[in-house]
Each structure stands twice: as structure tokens, then as C-alpha cells.
Amino acid sequence: VFPGIEINIGANGGHLLVITEDSDTDDFSEKCSKVEGKISHSTDWISVNEFKEIFGNLKKYLLIPHYDKTPHVDKSILSALGDNIVVGEVSSPKKFIYCKKNDGLTPVIFSDWRPVECGDLPVRQTYVDVGSISLKTLKKCLVDKSKVHLTDEEGHHMFQALPNLRLSSGLSVIIGGRSSGKTY
């Protein structure tokens, strides 16, 4: 889990996800407070210049604009953010496949899922082909469209870890209570 914020940027209020390393939470929290001071209602937004002023060195963040998803970030803003934008969120598997095959940003797709007790896990997600999970490796991975997939079968392989436990080389999440043997 990485710290992040979703910001309305530009006059049309396009959404931009800003994600940072977990070691950057204090500085990031201060910057998020500045954004909250400027955006108090769902229709409020900040300009790209205000965004750059608040966050400074954009290279340290993973920036994911709504690309082929409403409300999308204007192309002029994407252009103003330059090579800090390599990935864009899309709204459907069909758009994911289209964007992956064509020029443009590397697509990602997410379920807008909020954890609730007894809630089902999300159905839509992006699988990435990385050796370790860090913001740096994710950013490098997302530059290469061949490393993003809609299913765990694409680009990843399953392996038997224990007699009744198969894991993915892409991402495995183990959930359990304290001292329930997750590490073992």
C-alpha cells in the first residue's frame, strides 16, 4: 500500500492520482493538506501550476491521470506535466486492450473498491510484471506496456509453494490475523 491522493486538476476537474513512497508520508501529508486547503468541494480544482508549486519535484511521484475515464485530465495538462506522465487510468478492459495496442500512455485499470467487512475483493485490477514491489520498480515497469496485464496468467506464472498453496510471480496477498502464521 502506497500513500496517495486523488486531485481535481484543471478547469474540467480531471482526476489525477499522486502516489509516493511510504517513507515520504510526513512531507506528502503536508502537501496533501495544501491541496485540501484549495479543494474543499467536489467541484473545486487546482491548476497545473498550483499542482507543480505544491508538489515540487514530480519525478519522485507516480502520477496516474484519468486518461480514458471520466473525468479525464485535459491533454494540455498532460502535456504540461511532460514525461512525468507515463501511465493513464482507463475505465474498462476494452479500453485497456485498445490503449495497450496503440500509441499513448500505458493503461491501468482499477476497481473503485472500498474495504468493508465481508466485502468481495475487486474484480478489475492491473497485473504488473515486477520482481519487487516498490514505487521505483512500478514506475519503471509502467513505462513498458508489455509488463501490464488484465489477468495473472498474462506475464506471470503460478507456482506451488505448499501442498495446498499456489502463489503468483506477479502478486500474492496473504491476509490473516496477528500471529496466524502469515510469515511462515
C-alpha positions as CSV (number, residue, x, y, z in Angstrom):
1,V,0.0,0.0,0.0
2,F,1.4,3.4,-1.0
3,P,0.3,6.8,0.2
4,G,-1.7,8.7,-2.4
5,I,-4.2,11.4,-3.1
6,E,-6.7,11.9,-6.0
7,I,-6.7,15.6,-7.1
8,N,-9.1,17.5,-9.4
9,I,-6.7,19.3,-11.7
10,G,-7.7,21.7,-14.4
11,A,-11.0,23.6,-15.1
12,N,-12.8,20.4,-16.2
13,G,-11.8,18.8,-12.8
14,G,-10.0,15.8,-14.3
15,H,-8.7,13.3,-11.7
16,L,-5.0,12.8,-11.1
17,L,-3.7,10.2,-8.7
18,V,-0.5,11.2,-7.0
19,I,1.3,8.3,-5.3
20,T,4.5,8.4,-3.2
21,E,6.8,6.0,-1.3
22,D,5.7,5.1,2.2
23,S,8.9,6.6,3.6
24,D,7.7,10.1,2.3
25,T,4.4,10.2,4.3
26,D,5.3,13.3,6.5
27,D,6.2,15.5,3.6
28,F,3.4,14.1,1.4
29,S,0.9,14.7,4.2
30,E,1.9,18.4,4.3
31,K,1.4,18.7,0.6
32,C,-1.9,17.0,0.7
33,S,-3.1,19.4,3.4
34,K,-2.2,22.3,1.0
35,V,-4.3,20.6,-1.7
36,E,-7.2,20.2,0.7
37,G,-6.9,23.9,1.5
38,K,-7.5,24.7,-2.1
39,I,-10.1,22.0,-2.9
40,S,-12.9,21.9,-0.3
41,H,-15.8,20.9,-2.6
42,S,-16.1,18.1,-5.2
43,T,-16.3,20.8,-8.0
44,D,-13.1,22.7,-6.9
45,W,-9.9,22.1,-8.7
46,I,-6.3,23.4,-8.8
47,S,-4.3,24.5,-11.8
48,V,-1.3,22.6,-13.2
49,N,0.9,25.5,-11.9
50,E,-0.6,25.2,-8.4
51,F,0.0,21.5,-8.5
52,K,3.6,21.9,-9.6
53,E,4.2,24.6,-6.9
54,I,2.8,22.3,-4.1
55,F,4.5,19.1,-5.1
56,G,7.8,20.4,-6.5
57,N,9.9,17.6,-7.8
58,L,7.3,15.5,-9.7
59,K,9.9,12.8,-10.6
60,K,9.5,11.3,-7.1
61,Y,5.8,10.5,-7.5
62,L,3.8,8.1,-9.6
63,L,1.3,10.3,-11.4
64,I,-1.8,8.5,-12.9
65,P,-4.3,10.7,-14.7
66,H,-7.8,9.6,-15.7
67,Y,-6.9,9.1,-19.3
68,D,-9.8,7.3,-21.0
69,K,-12.0,7.6,-17.9
70,T,-14.4,10.3,-16.7
71,P,-13.5,12.9,-15.6
72,H,-10.4,12.8,-17.8
73,V,-7.4,15.1,-17.4
74,D,-7.1,17.5,-20.4
75,K,-4.4,16.8,-22.9
76,S,-2.9,20.3,-22.3
77,I,-2.3,19.3,-18.7
78,L,-0.8,16.0,-19.7
79,S,1.5,17.9,-22.0
80,A,2.4,20.4,-19.2
81,L,3.3,17.5,-16.9
82,G,5.5,16.1,-19.7
83,D,7.5,12.9,-19.1
84,N,6.2,12.7,-15.5
85,I,3.1,11.0,-17.0
86,V,3.8,7.5,-18.5
87,V,0.6,5.8,-17.4
88,G,-3.1,6.6,-17.6
89,E,-6.2,5.1,-16.0
90,V,-8.9,3.7,-18.2
91,S,-12.5,2.7,-17.4
92,S,-12.9,-0.7,-19.0
93,P,-11.0,-3.8,-20.1
94,K,-11.9,-2.9,-23.8
95,K,-10.2,0.5,-23.4
96,F,-7.2,-1.2,-21.6
97,I,-6.7,-3.5,-24.6
98,Y,-7.1,-0.7,-27.1
99,C,-4.6,1.6,-25.3
100,K,-2.1,-1.2,-24.8
101,K,-2.1,-1.9,-28.6
102,N,-1.9,1.8,-29.7
103,D,0.3,4.8,-29.1
104,G,-0.2,6.7,-25.9
105,L,0.2,6.1,-22.2
106,T,0.5,2.7,-20.7
107,P,-3.0,1.8,-19.5
108,V,-4.0,0.7,-15.9
109,I,-7.4,-0.3,-14.7
110,F,-8.6,-0.3,-11.1
111,S,-11.8,-1.2,-9.2
112,D,-13.1,1.7,-7.2
113,W,-13.4,-0.6,-4.2
114,R,-13.5,0.5,-0.6
115,P,-12.6,-2.2,2.0
116,V,-15.6,-3.2,4.1
117,E,-16.2,-6.1,6.4
118,C,-17.1,-9.2,4.4
119,G,-16.8,-7.2,1.2
120,D,-15.8,-9.0,-2.0
121,L,-12.3,-8.4,-3.4
122,P,-12.2,-6.2,-6.6
123,V,-12.8,-7.8,-9.9
124,R,-10.9,-5.3,-12.1
125,Q,-7.2,-4.8,-11.5
126,T,-3.9,-4.3,-13.3
127,Y,-1.3,-7.0,-13.0
128,V,2.3,-5.9,-13.3
129,D,5.4,-7.9,-14.1
130,V,8.0,-6.8,-11.5
131,G,10.5,-8.6,-9.3
132,S,9.8,-6.5,-6.2
133,I,7.2,-4.0,-5.2
134,S,8.5,-0.5,-4.7
135,L,7.4,2.8,-6.3
136,K,10.7,2.9,-8.2
137,T,10.1,-0.6,-9.8
138,L,6.4,0.2,-10.5
139,K,7.4,3.4,-12.3
140,K,10.0,1.5,-14.4
141,C,7.5,-1.3,-15.2
142,L,4.7,1.1,-16.2
143,V,6.9,2.6,-19.0
144,D,6.8,-0.8,-20.8
145,K,3.3,-1.8,-22.0
146,S,4.4,-5.4,-22.3
147,K,4.6,-5.6,-18.4
148,V,1.0,-4.7,-17.7
149,H,-1.9,-7.2,-18.0
150,L,-5.5,-7.7,-17.2
151,T,-5.1,-11.2,-15.8
152,D,-2.5,-13.0,-13.7
153,E,-2.0,-15.6,-16.5
154,E,-0.6,-12.9,-18.8
155,G,3.1,-12.3,-18.0
156,H,3.0,-14.2,-14.7
157,H,3.2,-17.8,-13.7
158,M,1.8,-19.7,-10.8
159,F,3.9,-21.9,-8.6
160,Q,3.2,-24.4,-5.8
161,A,4.6,-23.0,-2.5
162,L,2.9,-25.6,-0.2
163,P,0.7,-28.6,-0.8
164,N,-2.4,-26.5,-0.8
165,L,-1.0,-23.1,-1.7
166,R,-0.3,-21.7,-5.1
167,L,1.4,-18.3,-5.5
168,S,1.8,-15.9,-8.4
169,S,5.1,-14.5,-9.5
170,G,3.2,-11.2,-10.0
171,L,1.4,-10.5,-6.8
172,S,0.3,-12.6,-3.9
173,V,-1.5,-11.2,-0.9
174,I,-1.8,-13.1,2.3
175,I,-4.5,-11.9,4.7
176,G,-4.8,-13.1,8.3
177,G,-5.0,-12.1,11.9
178,R,-1.9,-11.4,14.1
179,S,0.2,-14.5,14.9
180,S,-1.8,-16.6,12.4
181,G,1.2,-17.8,10.5
182,K,1.3,-15.4,7.5
183,T,5.1,-15.1,7.5
184,Y,5.6,-18.8,7.9
